[in-house]
């Protein structure tokens, strides 16, 4: 939904969707109070991550230099044809010599400026992807911590009840979760390293990730308004428009100083028709992209709500079964099944929520 990020700034999510983010990074940043005082991690928001990436990206730097060069090429072309006067020799060759160099340079300048925009969008998309890969890895680590905490409570209950078999089963589950914790820590470190590389900072740099609270998710304009904006201002449409403008210039010169019935005239007419086809196809793609984006937005929003309800129900069921086990009214096996179900729903909710946030970024 990148174009909507430029033209359709989505107001946000339900605040509860992002409350979990305050805790998900803590597991990857556990240090002593003294160490924290010495090296407090820098706060990293999505916006700041994008700024880092835009400043560090080599492709973007090259694209901006190319755009700068294109501007100077246009100036040079204008200077080169300044003293050519078609009225002195009104032929097609003289008209092309006068207008084609500047027309070509003007098109290249437009296309290079659009390439800068396109590269910026690509950098933002990639930075967003890596940012949420890190957030997701930290979330997985936090879920593992919560599971260890729940299993620790069950082990305490089993010990108090002197249920040897239950104690052994709980310890085995804890050992498995501790092994999974190592894997989760490795994923956090890998995601952080990839993110830092793309942001152009030290690979070992630590972050305190922050996802801003957002209000109720809604779109600020209608689908038709979004389509109108996309079909006039998107990069693909503007690229096609620049090429069409040049093709029409070339055709008009032939029409004015020669004839469209000539072979060259027919070729130029075909070139314009091709450019018009490209323009219409670009508009069609953008129109369909907006329709897809609006549908996807609603689908993801509904999915988050559904998974949140399922997670809350699973948490309530687990709490009931845990209480019954503590009273001796239920077996550990039933409680473990409830805990597994809760873990599954927590994971589904977390992924759906992050997919929704990423989609809007």
PAMILO-855205 format. One record per atom (N, C-alpha, C, CB): y, x, z. Coordinates in steps of 0.05 Angstrom, whole numbers, plus 32768, in hexadecimal, padded with zeros to 4 digits. Each point is the difference from the previous one (the first is absolute). Glycine has a CB too. Layout:
N
YXZ/...
% end
This chain:
361
7FE880118000/80187FEF8000/801980118000/7FE77FDC8018/8018803A7FDA/801580148000/801A7FF47FF5/7FDF80237FFB/80207FCE7FEF/801A7FF57FF5/800C7FED8014/7FEF80057FD2/80017FEC803D/800B7FEE8014/800D80108017/7FDD7FDE7FF4/801A803A8010/800E80108014/801C80067FF8/7FD48014800D/80317FEF7FD9/801B80067FF6/80117FE77FFF/7FEE80267FE6/80067FC48011/80107FE87FFB/7FFA7FE98013/8002800D7FD2/7FE87FF5803C/7FF77FEA8012/7FF9800C801B/7FF07FE47FDA/802380228036/7FFB800C801A/7FF47FEB8013/802580227FFA/7FC17FE2800C/7FF27FEC8010/80088003801D/7FD980017FE0/802D7FE8802C/800B8001801B/7FED80098015/801E7FDC7FF2/7FC78020800A/7FEE800D8013/7FE97FEF8009/80268019800E/7FCD7FF18006/7FE87FF4800C/80067FF3801B/7FE480227FE9/80097FCF8021/80017FF6801B/800180188013/7FE87FD57FF3/8029802A8021/800380178012/7FE68008800D/802E7FF38008/7FC17FF97FFD/7FE68007800D/7FEE80117FEF/80047FD58018/800080297FCE/7FEE80107FEE/8004801E8004/80027FDB7FDF/8017802D802A/8006801C8002/8000800A801D/801A7FFB7FD6/7FE17FF4803D/80008008801C/7FEB80168005/80117FD3800D/7FD9802A7FE5/7FE980138003/8008801C7FF9/7FE07FDB7FF7/803580287FF7/8007801B7FF7/800C80118016/80087FEC7FD3/800280088042/800B80108016/7FEB8011800E/80237FDD8006/7FC4801B7FF7/7FEA800E800E/7FEF80117FEE/80007FDC8021/7FFF801E7FC5/7FEB800C7FF0/8003801E7FFC/7FFD7FD57FE9/801B8036801A/8004801C7FFC/7FFB80118019/80207FF57FDB/7FE17FFE803C/7FFF800F8019/7FE880118003/801A7FDC8014/7FCF801B7FE1/7FE7800F8003/8001801B7FF2/7FE87FD48004/8028802D7FE6/800180197FF1/80168013800B/7FF07FE77FD8/801E8011803D/8016800F800B/7FFE8004801E/801C7FEF7FDB/7FCC80118030/7FFC8003801D/8006801C8008/7FDE7FDB8000/80388029800E/8007801B800B/80097FFD801C/800C80107FD2/7FF68005803C/80098000801C/801E7FFA8000/7FDC8020800E/802F7FD78008/801D7FFB8002/801080197FFA/7FF77FDC8021/7FFF803B7FE8/800E80197FFB/800180077FE3/7FF28010802D/7FF77FEC7FC5/7FFF80067FE4/80127FED7FF0/7FD280118005/802F7FD58003/80117FED7FF3/801D80088003/7FDF7FDC8008/8029802E800F/801B80088005/800880177FEE/7FFD7FF0802F/7FEF80227FCC/800580187FF0/80027FF97FE2/7FE9801C8022/80057FD37FD4/7FFF7FFA7FE4/7FFC7FE27FFC/7FED802D7FF6/80287FC4800D/7FFF7FE37FFC/7FFD7FFA7FE2/801C7FF88029/7FCF7FFA7FCE/7FFC7FFB7FE4/80187FF07FF4/7FCE80018007/803880057FE0/80157FF17FF2/7FF67FE47FF9/8013802B7FED/7FFF7FC28017/7FFA7FE47FF8/7FFF7FFE7FE2/80167FEE802A/7FD480077FCB/7FFD7FFD7FE4/7FFD7FE27FF9/7FEC802E7FFC/80287FC77FF6/7FFE7FE57FF5/7FF980027FE3/80227FEF8021/7FD77FFB7FD3/7FFA80007FE3/801980097FF0/7FDE7FDB8007/8039801B8001/801880077FF2/8005801E8001/80137FD4800B/7FE98039800C/8004801C8003/7FEB80107FF0/80147FF9802D/7FD37FFD7FD2/7FEB800D7FF1/800880007FE2/7FDD7FF28022/802D7FF87FD5/80097FFE7FE4/801780147FFA/7FF17FD07FFE/802180328015/801780137FFC/7FF6801D7FFF/801E7FE08018/7FCF80277FF9/7FF5801A8000/7FF380067FE4/7FF87FFE8032/7FF87FEE7FC5/7FF180037FE7/801380037FE8/7FDA7FE68014/803B800A7FEC/801380017FE9/800F801B8000/80067FCE8003/7FFF803D8014/800E801A8001/7FEE80177FF9/801D7FEE8023/7FC8800F7FE0/7FEE80167FFC/7FF280007FE5/7FF980008030/80067FE97FC2/7FF07FFD7FE9/800A80107FE8/7FF47FD38010/7FFB803F7FE5/800880117FEA/80047FF17FE6/7FE780258016/80077FC77FE5/80037FF07FE8/801A7FF27FFF/7FCE7FFA7FFF/803B7FFC8017/80197FF18001/801880137FFB/7FEC7FDF8020/801280397FEB/801680147FFB/800280067FE3/7FF88013802E/7FF17FF17FC5/7FFF80067FE3/800B7FE87FF0/7FD9801F8007/801F7FC98001/800A7FE87FF2/801E7FFD8001/7FD47FEA800A/8037801D800E/801D7FFE8003/800E80157FEF/7FFA7FEE802E/7FFA802A7FD0/800C80157FEF/7FFF7FF87FE3/7FF380238021/7FF67FD17FD7/7FFD7FF67FE4/80157FEB7FFA/7FCF800A8002/80377FE48011/80147FEB7FFC/801C800D7FFE/7FE47FDF801A/802180367FF6/8019800E7FFE/8003800D7FE5/800080088032/7FEA80047FC5/8001800D7FE5/80047FEB7FEA/7FE280248011/80127FC57FF2/80037FEB7FEC/801D7FF87FFD/7FD17FF0800A/803D800F800D/801C7FF97FFF/801180157FF0/7FFA7FE8802D/7FFF80317FD8/800E80167FF2/7FF980007FE2/8001801B802A/7FE67FDE7FD0/7FF87FFE7FE3/80107FEB7FF2/7FD28010800C/80337FD98002/80107FEB7FF4/801C800A7FFB/7FE47FDD8017/802780317FFC/801C800B7FFC/800180137FE9/80087FFA8031/7FE480177FCD/7FFF80147FEA/7FFD7FF17FE5/7FEC8022801F/80037FCA7FE0/7FFC7FF17FE8/801A7FF27FF7/7FD07FF9800C/803E7FFC8008/801A7FF27FFA/801480147FF5/7FF77FDE8024/800A803A7FE7/801380147FF7/7FF8800A7FE4/8008800E8030/7FDE7FF47FCA/7FF7800B7FE7/80077FED7FE8/7FDB80178019/80267FCF7FEC/80057FED7FEA/801D7FF68000/7FD07FF38001/804080178011/801B7FF68004/801080027FE6/7FFE800C8030/7FFE80097FC1/801080057FE8/7FF47FF57FE6/801280298017/7FD77FC97FEC/7FF47FF47FE9/800C7FE47FFC/7FD5801A8007/80367FE17FE0/800C7FE77FFA/7FF17FF37FEA/802D8011800F/7FC57FD97FF7/7FF07FF37FEC/80117FF47FEA/7FDE7FF68023/803A80027FE3/80117FF37FEC/800680137FE8/80157FE48024/7FEA80367FE2/800580137FEB/7FE980027FEC/801D801A801F/7FCB7FDF7FEB/7FE880017FEF/7FED7FEA800A/800580337FF7/80007FB48002/7FF17FE9800C/7FE47FFE7FF5/802B7FE98006/7FC4802A8000/7FE47FFF7FF8/7FEF7FFE8019/8009801C7FD7/7FDE7FDC8024/7FED7FFD8017/7FFC801B800D/7FE97FDA7FE9/8015803B8008/7FFC801B800B/801680088013/7FE6800D7FD7/80337FEE8021/801780078011/80017FEE8019/8019800F7FD7/7FE07FD78025/80007FEE8017/7FEB80088015/80107FDB7FE2/7FD8802D8014/7FEB80098012/8008801A800E/7FDE7FE97FE3/802E8029800D/80098019800C/80157FFC8016/7FF780167FD4/80197FD58029/80157FF98014/7FF57FF28018/80207FFD7FDB/7FCE7FEF8021/7FF87FEF8016/7FE58005800D/801D7FDF7FEA/7FD0802B8006/7FE58004800B/7FFF80148017/7FEE7FF57FD2/801F8022802C/7FFE80138016/800A7FF5801B/800780247FDF/80107FCE8020/800A7FF48019/7FEE7FE88009/802F800F7FF3/7FC77FE27FF9/7FEE7FEA8008/7FE7800A800D/80127FE67FDA/7FE3802F801B/7FE8800C800B/8006800B801C/7FEF800B7FD2/802780048031/8007800C801A/80057FEB8015/801380277FE8/7FFA7FC3800F/80067FEA8013/7FE67FF3800A/802C7FF87FE9/7FC180048004/7FE67FF58008/7FF180128013/7FFE7FE87FD4/800280328026/7FF380148011/800C8001801C/7FF4801A7FD8/80277FE48029/800D7FFF801A/7FF77FE88011/802880187FEC/7FD87FD18007/7FF77FE7800E/7FE380038009/801F7FE57FE4/7FD08025800B/7FE380038007/7FFC80148016/7FF47FF47FD1/801B8022802F/7FFE80148015/80097FF5801B/800680247FDE/80107FCC8021/80097FF48019/7FEB7FEC800B/803080057FF1/7FC37FED7FFD/7FEB7FEE8008/7FE8800F800A/80107FDE7FDF/7FEB80398016/7FEA8011800A/80058009801C/7FF780107FD1/80227FF58036/80078007801C/7FF97FE98012/8025801E7FF0/7FE37FC98008/7FF97FE98010/7FE27FFC8003/802B7FEB7FF0/7FC780197FF9/7FE37FFD8000/7FF380148013/80027FEE7FD1/8007802B802E/7FF580158011/80067FFA801D/800580217FDB/80137FD6802B/80077FF8801B/7FEE7FEA800B/8030800C7FF7/7FCA7FE17FF8/7FEE7FEA8008/7FE4800B8005/801B7FDF7FE5/7FDC8033800A/7FE5800C8004/7FFF8010801A/7FFA80027FCE/801B800D8038/8001800F8018/80007FEE8019/801980257FE8/7FF67FC58016/80017FED8016/7FE57FF38004/80317FF87FF7/7FC280017FF3/7FE57FF38002/7FEC8013800D/800A7FE57FD8/7FF680348020/7FED8014800A/80068006801E/7FFB80137FD2/801E7FF08034/80088005801C/7FF87FE98012/8026801D7FF1/7FDE7FCA8005/7FF87FE9800F/7FE27FFF8004/80277FE77FED/7FCA801F7FFF/7FE380018002/7FF680148014/7FFD7FF27FD0/800E8026802F/7FF880158013/80097FF9801D/800280227FDB/80157FD28027/800A7FF8801A/7FED7FEC800D/803080077FF1/7FC87FE58000/7FEE7FEC800C/7FE3800A8002/801D7FDD7FEC/7FDC80378004/7FE6800D8005/8000800C801C/7FFA80097FCE/801C80038039/8002800D801B/80017FEA8015/801980277FEC/7FF67FC4800F/80017FEA8014/7FE47FF48004/80307FF67FF2/7FC280067FF8/7FE57FF48002/7FED8012800E/80087FE87FD6/7FFA80328025/7FEF8013800E/80058000801E/7FFE801D7FD7/801C7FE18030/80077FFF801D/7FF67FE5800C/8028801E7FF8/7FDA7FCD7FF8/7FF67FE68009/7FE280008006/80257FEA7FE6/7FCD80238008/7FE380038004/7FFA800F8019/7FF87FFE7FCF/801780178036/7FFC80108018/80067FEF8019/800C802A7FE7/80097FC58017/80077FEF8017/7FEB7FEB8005/803080087FF6/7FC47FED7FF5/7FEB7FED8003/7FE8800D800E/800F7FE77FD7/7FEB80318022/7FEA800F800D/80068003801E/7FF680197FD5/80237FED8032/80088003801C/7FFC7FE6800F/802180247FF3/7FE77FC68000/7FFD7FE6800D/7FE27FF98005/802B7FF17FEA/7FC480168003/7FE47FFB8003/7FF480118016/7FFD7FF57FCF/800B80248033/7FF780118016/80097FF5801B/800280287FE2/80167FCD801F/800A7FF48018/7FF07FE78008/802E80117FF5/7FCB7FDF7FF7/7FF07FE88006/7FE480078009/801A7FE77FDE/7FDA802E8015/7FE580088008/8000800D801B/7FF580067FD0/802180088036/8002800B801B/80007FEB8016/801A80267FED/7FF47FC4800D/80007FE98013/7FE47FF48003/802F7FF67FF3/7FC280087FF7/7FE57FF58001/7FEE8013800F/80077FE87FD5/7FFC80328028/7FF08014800E/80057FFE801E/8001801E7FD8/80187FDE8030/80077FFD801C/7FF37FE7800C/802C80177FF8/7FD47FD37FF9/7FF37FE88009/7FE280048003/80237FE47FEA/7FD180298002/7FE380058001/7FF880128017/7FFE7FFB7FCF/801280198037/7FFB80128017/80027FF1801A/801280267FE6/80027FC9801C/80047FF08019/7FE97FED8004/803180047FFA/7FC37FF27FF1/7FEA7FED8002/7FE5800E8002/801B7FDF7FE7/7FE6803C8017/7FE780108001/7FEC7FF87FEB/800880068031/80027FF57FB7/7FEF7FF97FEA/7FFB80197FEF/80117FD07FFF/7FD9803E8007/7FFB801A7FF4/7FFF7FFF7FE2/7FE7800D8029/800B7FDF7FCC/7FFD7FFE7FE3/801B7FFB7FF3/7FD17FEE8006/803F80018006/801B7FFB7FF5/801280188001/7FFB7FD1800F/8001803F8007/801080188003/7FF980147FE9/80027FFA8032/7FE580097FC8/7FF780127FEB/800A7FF67FE5/7FD7800C801B/80287FDA7FE1/80097FF47FE6/801E80047FFD/7FDB7FDE8002/8034801E8013/801D80037FFF/8008801E7FFB/80057FD9801F/7FEC80397FEE/8005801C7FFC/7FFA80097FE4/7FF680088030/7FF57FED7FC4/7FF980067FE4/80167FF77FEE/7FCF7FFD800B/803C7FEB7FFA/80157FF57FEF/801A80118003/7FEC7FD28004/801980378014/801880118005/7FFD801B7FF1/80077FEA802D/7FE180217FD4/7FFB80197FF2/80047FFD7FE2/7FDF800D8024/80197FDD7FD1/80047FFB7FE4/801E7FFD7FF9/7FD37FE97FFE/803B80098013/801D7FFD7FFC/800F801B8003/7FFC7FD08011/7FFB80418001/800C801A8003/7FFC80117FE7/7FF97FFD8032/7FF080007FC2/7FFB800F7FE7/80127FF57FEA/7FD18008800D/80327FDD7FF3/80127FF47FEC/801D80088005/7FE17FD97FFC/8026802C801D/801B80098006/8007801B7FF2/7FFD7FE7802C/7FEF802B7FD4/800480197FF2/80067FFC7FE2/7FE280168022/800F7FD77FD2/80057FFA7FE4/801B7FF47FFC/7FCF7FF97FFA/80397FF58018/801B7FF47FFE/801680148003/7FED7FD68013/800F803E7FFF/801480158004/800280117FE6/7FF780018032/7FF380047FC2/8000800F7FE7/800F7FF17FEA/7FD48015800D/80287FD17FF1/800E7FF07FEC/801E80008005/7FD77FE37FFB/8031801C801E/801D80008007/800C801B7FF6/7FF87FE18028/7FF980357FDE/800A801A7FF9/800280037FE2/7FED8013802A/7FFF7FE37FC8/800080027FE2/80177FF07FF4/7FCE80068001/80357FE18009/80167FEF7FF6/801B800C8006/7FE37FD88007/802080348010/8019800D8007/800680187FEE/7FFA7FF18030/7FF1801E7FCB/800480187FEF/80087FF87FE3/7FDE8018801C/80157FD47FD9/80077FF67FE5/801C7FF58000/7FD07FF57FF7/80377FFC801D/801C7FF58002/801480168002/7FEE7FD78016/800E803C7FFB/801380168004/800380117FE6/7FF480018031/7FF680037FC1/8002800F7FE7/80127FF27FEC/7FD180128008/802C7FD47FF6/80107FF07FED/801D7FFF8009/7FD77FE57FF4/802E801B8026/801B7FFE800A/800E801B7FFF/7FF27FDA801D/7FFF803B7FDE/800C801A7FFE/8007800D801A/80127FF27FD6/7FDF8007803F/8004800B801B/7FE780118008/801E7FD9800D/7FE48034800A/7FE98010800A/7FE87FEE8002/801F801F8019/7FCA7FEB7FDE/7FE77FF08000/7FF87FF7801C/7FF280187FD7/80157FF7803D/7FF87FFA801C/80167FF0800F/7FE480298000/80317FD07FF3/80167FF1800D/7FF67FE6800C/802180157FE0/7FE67FE68039/7FF87FE8800E/80157FEA7FFC/7FE5801B8022/80127FCC7FDE/80137FEA7FFD/7FFB7FEB8015/800180087FCF/80157FEA8038/7FFE7FE7800F/80067FEA7FED/800E8016802C/7FDD7FDE7FC9/80037FEC7FEC/800C7FE6800B/7FD980147FE6/80397FE1800C/800D7FE78008/80027FED7FE9/801A80188023/7FDB7FD07FE1/80027FEB7FEC/80137FEB800B/7FD180087FED/80457FF38006/80147FEE800A/7FF67FE48003/8023801D7FEC/7FE57FD58029/7FFA7FE48003/800E7FF07FEA/7FF980058032/7FF97FE87FC3/800C7FEF7FEB/7FFE7FE38008/7FF380217FDD/801F7FCF8017/80007FE48006/7FEC7FF17FEE/80308003800E/7FD07FE37FF3/7FED7FF07FF1/800180077FE3/80047FDB8022/7FE4802A7FD2/7FFF80087FE4/80077FEA7FED/7FDD8021800C/80377FE47FE3/80077FEC7FED/800E800D7FE8/80047FDC8024/7FFC80187FC5/800D800B7FE9/801C7FF47FFD/7FD380077FEA/8041800A8011/801C7FF78000/80097FF27FE6/80098025801F/7FE57FD97FCD/80087FF27FE8/7FE77FF27FF3/802580227FF8/7FE17FCD7FF6/7FEA7FF17FF4/7FF280117FEB/801A7FD58007/7FCE80227FF1/7FF1800E7FEC/801080037FE6/7FD57FEF8014/80397FFC7FE4/800F80017FE7/801680158001/7FF57FCF7FF8/80198032801F/801580148004/7FF4801C7FFE/801A7FDF801D/7FCF80247FEF/7FF3801A7FFF/7FF880087FE4/7FEF7FF9802F/80077FF47FC2/7FF880057FE4/801980077FEF/7FD97FE08005/803D80117FFF/801880067FF2/800A801D8005/800C7FCF8002/7FF280398017/8009801B8008/7FEE80157FF4/80137FEE802A/7FD3800D7FD7/7FEC80147FF6/800180037FE2/7FE37FF58027/80227FF57FCB/800080017FE3/801A800A7FF4/7FE07FDB8000/8033802C8011/8019800C7FF6/8006801B800C/80117FD27FFB/7FE48034801C/80088019800E/7FE980138006/80247FE68013/7FC380127FE7/7FEA80128006/800080197FED/7FE57FD98010/800F803C7FF8/800080197FF1/7FF47FFC7FE4/7FFD801A802B/7FEC7FD97FD4/7FF27FFC7FE6/80127FF07FED/7FD480018017/80397FEB7FF2/80117FF07FEF/801880107FF6/7FF27FD68018/801A80397FFA/801880107FF8/7FF880177FED/80157FF5802C/7FD380157FD7/7FF680157FED/7FFD7FF47FE5/7FE880188025/800B7FD07FDA/7FFC7FF37FE6/801B7FF87FF4/7FD47FEF800F/803F800A8001/801B7FF87FF7/800E80177FF3/80027FDE8024/7FFC803A7FE8/800D80187FF5/7FF480077FE5/80098011802F/7FDD7FED7FCE/7FF380067FE7/80077FEC7FEA/7FDA80168019/80287FD17FF0/80087FEB7FED/801D80047FF6/7FE17FE08017/803080287FFB/801C80057FF8/800280167FEB/800F7FF2802E/7FE180237FD6/800080167FEC/7FF57FF77FE5/7FFB80228026/7FEF7FCF7FDB/7FF47FF77FE7/80137FEE7FF1/7FD380028016/803C7FEE7FF8/80137FEE7FF3/801780107FF4/7FF47FDB8020/8015803A7FED/801580117FF6/7FF6800C7FE5/8011800B802F/7FD780007FD1/7FF5800D7FE8/7FFE7FEB7FEA/7FE78021801D/800F7FC77FE9/7FFE7FEB7FEB/801B7FF87FF6/7FD67FF08016/803D800C7FFC/801B7FF77FF7/800E80137FEE/80037FE7802B/7FF880337FD9/800C80147FEE/7FF57FFE7FE4/8006801F8027/7FE07FDC7FD7/7FF37FFD7FE6/800B7FE67FF3/7FD68019800F/802C7FD38001/800A7FE67FF5/801C80027FF6/7FE27FE8801F/802F80277FEF/801D80027FF9/800580137FE8/800A7FF68030/7FE780217FD0/800680147FEC/7FEB80027FEA/801880198024/7FD37FD77FDE/7FEC80007FEB/7FF67FE37FFD/7FF28030800A/7FF47FCC7FFA/7FF67FE47FFE/7FE57FFF800F/80177FF97FD3/7FE57FF1803B/7FE77FFC800F/7FE87FFC7FEE/801B7FED8025/7FEB800E7FC1/7FEA7FFC7FED/7FF3801A7FF7/80167FD67FF1/7FF880408015/7FF5801A7FF9/7FE980078012/802C800F7FEF/7FC480068009/7FEA80088011/800A8008801C/7FE780107FD7/802F7FFF802A/800B8008801A/80097FE88010/800E802C7FEC/7FFE7FC18006/80097FE7800D/7FE87FF1800C/80277FFE7FE1/7FC480008010/7FE87FF1800A/7FF4800E8019/7FF67FF17FD1/800A802A802E/7FF680108017/80117FFA8018/7FEE80247FE1/802C7FDC801B/80137FFC8017/7FFD7FE3800B/802080227FED/7FDC7FCB8001/7FFB7FE4800A/7FE67FFF8010/80197FEE7FD8/7FD38020801F/7FE68000800F/8004800D801B/7FE780027FD4/80298013802C/8005800E801A/800D7FED8014/8004802C7FE8/800F7FC5800F/800D7FEC8011/7FED7FEB800A/802B80087FE8/7FC47FEF8006/7FEC7FEB8007/7FED800C8015/80037FEB7FD3/7FF4802D802A/7FEF800D8013/800E8002801C/7FEA801A7FDB/802F7FEE8024/800F8002801A/80037FE5800D/801980287FED/7FEB7FC38003/80037FE5800B/7FE57FF7800C/80247FF67FDE/7FC680118016/7FE67FF9800B/7FFC800E801B/7FEE7FFA7FD1/801A8020802F/7FFD800F8019/80127FF48016/7FF680297FE6/80217FCE8013/80127FF38013/7FF47FE6800B/802780147FE8/7FCF7FDC8007/7FF47FE68009/7FE780058011/80127FEA7FD7/7FDF802A8021/7FE880068010/8008800B801C/7FE7800A7FD5/802E8006802C/8009800A801A/80097FE98012/800E802B7FEA/80007FC2800A/800A7FE88010/7FE87FEF8009/802B80007FE6/7FC17FFE8008/7FE87FF08007/7FF2800D8018/7FFB7FF17FD0/8002802A802F/7FF3800E8016/800F7FFC801A/7FEE80217FDF/802C7FE28020/80107FFD8018/7FFF7FE4800B/801E80247FF0/7FE27FC87FFE/7FFE7FE48009/7FE57FFC800F/801D7FF17FD8/7FCE8019801C/7FE57FFD800C/7FFE8010801A/7FEC7FF97FD3/8021801E802E/800080108019/800D7FF08017/8001802A7FE5/80157FC98015/800E7FF08014/7FEF7FE9800A/802C800D7FEC/7FC77FE58002/7FEE7FEA8007/7FEA800A8012/800A7FE87FD5/7FEA802F8023/7FEA800C8011/800B8008801B/7FEA80107FD6/802E7FFC802B/800B80098019/80057FE98013/801580267FE8/7FF67FC4800E/80057FE98011/7FE57FF4800B/802A7FF67FE6/7FC280088009/7FE67FF68009/7FF480138014/7FFA7FE97FD4/800780318026/7FF480148012/800D7FFF801C/7FF5801D7FD8/80257FE08028/800F7FFE8019/7FF67FEA8011/802880137FE9/7FD57FD5800C/7FF77FE9800F/7FE380048009/80207FE37FE7/7FCF80288007/7FE480048007/7FFD80138018/7FF47FF87FD0/801B801E802F/7FFE80148015/800B7FF5801A/800480257FDE/80117FCC8020/800C7FF48018/7FEC7FED800E/802E80047FEB/7FC57FEB8005/7FEC7FEE800A/7FE8800F800C/800F7FDD7FDF/7FEA80388013/7FE980108009/8005800C801C/7FF4800A7FD0/802480018033/8008800C801A/7FFE7FEB8016/801E80217FE9/7FED7FC78012/7FFF7FEB8014/7FE47FF88007/802B7FEF7FEE/7FC3800F7FFD/7FE47FF88005/7FF280158011/80007FE77FD5/800480338024/7FF28015800F/800B8002801C/7FF880187FD5/80227FE3802E/800B8001801B/7FF47FEA8012/802B80137FED/7FD17FD68008/7FF47FEA800F/7FE380078007/801E7FDF7FE9/7FD4802C8003/7FE480088005/7FFE80168015/7FF47FF37FD1/801E8020802E/800080158014/80067FF5801C/801080207FDD/80037FCE8026/80067FF5801A/7FE87FF0800B/80307FFE7FF3/7FC27FF37FFB/7FE97FF18008/7FEA80128009/800C7FDC7FE1/7FF0803A8011/7FEB80148007/8006800D801B/7FF780087FCF/80237FFE8035/8008800C801A/7FFB7FED8017/8023801B7FE7/7FE37FCB8015/7FFC7FED8015/7FE27FFD8006/802A7FE77FF2/7FC680187FF8/7FE27FFE8004/7FF58018800F/7FFD7FE57FD6/800D80338023/7FF68018800D/80087FFF801E/8004801A7FD5/80147FDE8031/80097FFF801C/7FEF7FED8010/802F800A7FF1/7FCA7FDF8003/7FEF7FED800E/7FE4800B8005/80197FDB7FEA/7FDB80328002/7FE6800B8003/7FFF80188014/7FF67FF27FD1/801F801D802F/800380168013/80017FF5801C/8017801C7FDE/7FF87FCF8026/80027FF3801B/7FE57FF58009/80317FF57FF6/7FC17FFF7FF7/7FE67FF58006/7FEC80168007/80097FD97FE2/7FF9803D8010/7FEE80178006/8006800C801C/7FFE800A7FCF/801C7FF78038/8008800A801A/7FF57FEE8016/802980147FEC/7FD47FD3800F/7FF67FED8014/7FE17FFE7FFF/802A7FE67FFC/7FCA80297FF1/7FE37FFF7FFE/7FF57FE97FF1/7FFF8018802A/80137FDA7FC6/7FF87FE87FF2/7FFA80067FE2/801B7FE58020/7FE880347FD8/7FFC80077FE4/7FF4801C7FFD/80257FE17FF2/7FCD80257FF8/7FF5801A7FFC/801480137FF3/7FD27FEB7FFD/8029802E8006/801180147FF4/7FFF7FFF7FE1/7FFA801E8028/7FEE7FDB7FCE/7FFD7FFE7FE3/80137FEC7FF3/7FD0800D8006/80347FDC8008/80127FEC7FF6/801D800A8001/7FE07FDC800F/802780328006/801B800B8003/800580157FEA/7FFF7FF78032/7FED80197FC9/800380157FEB/80047FF37FE5/7FE48020801B/800D7FCB7FE0/80047FF27FE6/801C7FF57FFE/7FCF7FF47FFF/803B80018017/801C7FF58000/801480167FFC/7FF17FDB801E/8009803C7FED/801380177FFD/7FFF800A7FE3/7FFA800D8030/7FEF7FF47FC4/7FFD80087FE4/80107FED7FEE/7FD28014800A/802B7FD27FFB/800E7FEC7FF0/801E80038003/7FDA7FE08006/802F80268013/801D80048005/800A80187FF1/7FFB7FEB802D/7FF5802B7FD4/800880187FF1/80037FFB7FE2/7FE8801B8023/80057FD67FD2/80017FFA7FE4/80197FF07FF9/7FCE80007FFE/80397FEC8012/80187FF07FFB/801980108004/7FE77FD7800E/8019803B8005/801880118004/800480127FE8/7FF87FFF8032/7FF2800B7FC3/800280127FE9/800A7FF07FE7/7FDB801D8013/801A7FCB7FE9/80087FF07FE9/801D7FF88002/7FD17FEF7FFC/80388009801C/801C7FF98004/801280177FFB/7FF27FDE8022/8006803A7FE9/801180177FFC/800380077FE3/7FF18011802C/7FFA7FEF7FC5/800180077FE3/80117FEB7FF1/7FD380178004/80297FCF8002/800E7FEC7FF2/801E80028006/7FD87FE28002/802F80238016/801C80028008/800D80187FF2/7FF67FEB802C/7FFD802C7FD4/800B80177FF3/80017FFD7FE2/7FEE801B8025/7FFF7FD77FCF/80027FFA7FE3/80197FF07FFA/7FCD80017FFD/80387FEC8015/80187FEE7FFC/801980108002/7FE77FDA8013/801B80388001/801880108004/800480137FE8/7FFA7FFE8032/7FF0800F7FC6/800180127FE9/80097FF27FE7/7FDC801C8015/801A7FCC7FE7/80067FF17FE8/801E7FFA7FFE/7FD37FEB8001/803A80128016/801D7FFA8000/801180197FFE/7FF67FD7801A/7FFE80407FEB/801080198001/800A80087FE5/7FE5800E8027/
% end
